[in-house]
C-alpha cells in the first residue's frame, strides 16, 4: 500500500491510496464511496446487484413489507408518480401488462365499454364490505367479461392474494 502526505490544518497527514479488491483499480483511476473503501463504485454496484438477484425472494418480501409499514416510502411513491418520469413509468407498466395479458385487457375493455354505454350499472359501494369510493370489477373468469364481482380495492387485492 502506498501512503500519501496530505497537508491539513497546518499538519502533514498520511492517507492511504484506496485499491479495489475486486478489479484492482486505485482511487486515481476509479471512484470510491466514502464508506466502502475496499471496492470501487462500479464493482460495489455490480456486487449489490448480484446479491439482490441471488436473494430475489428475500428482497421482494423485504421491500413489500417496508412499503406497507413506512409511510414515508408511500408518500415518496405518490410524489414520484405525479412527475413526468413517474407518469411515463406507469404508462410503460400498463403497456407491458396489456401485452402480457391480452385476455384480461380485452375483458376490462368490454366491461368498461358496457358501463360507459349504460348496459351495466356499476354500484357505488363494495358488494363484499360495503365500502364506498373507487369500485373495481373483479373477473372470476376472463372469458365472461360482463360477469364481475364489484368490490373495493382492498377486497380486490384480497381476492388476488387468496387465489
C-alpha positions, 0 to 999 in steps of 0.5 A: 500500500502506498501512503500519501502526505496530505497537508491539513490544518497546518499538519502533514497527514498520511492517507492511504491510496484506496485499491479495489479488491475486486478489479484492482483499480486505485482511487486515481483511476476509479471512484470510491464511496466514502464508506466502502473503501475496499471496492470501487463504485462500479464493482460495489454496484455490480456486487449489490446487484448480484446479491439482490438477484441471488436473494430475489425472494428475500428482497421482494418480501423485504421491500413489500413489507417496508412499503406497507409499514413506512409511510414515508416510502408511500408518500415518496411513491405518490410524489414520484408518480405525479412527475413526468418520469413517474407518469411515463413509468406507469404508462410503460407498466400498463403497456407491458401488462396489456401485452402480457395479458391480452385476455384480461385487457380485452375483458376490462375493455368490454366491461368498461365499454358496457358501463360507459354505454349504460348496459351495466350499472356499476354500484357505488359501494363494495358488494363484499364490505360495503365500502364506498369510493373507487369500485373495481370489477373483479373477473372470476373468469376472463372469458365472461367479461360482463360477469364481475364481482364489484368490490373495493380495492382492498377486497380486490387485492384480497381476492388476488392474494387468496387465489 
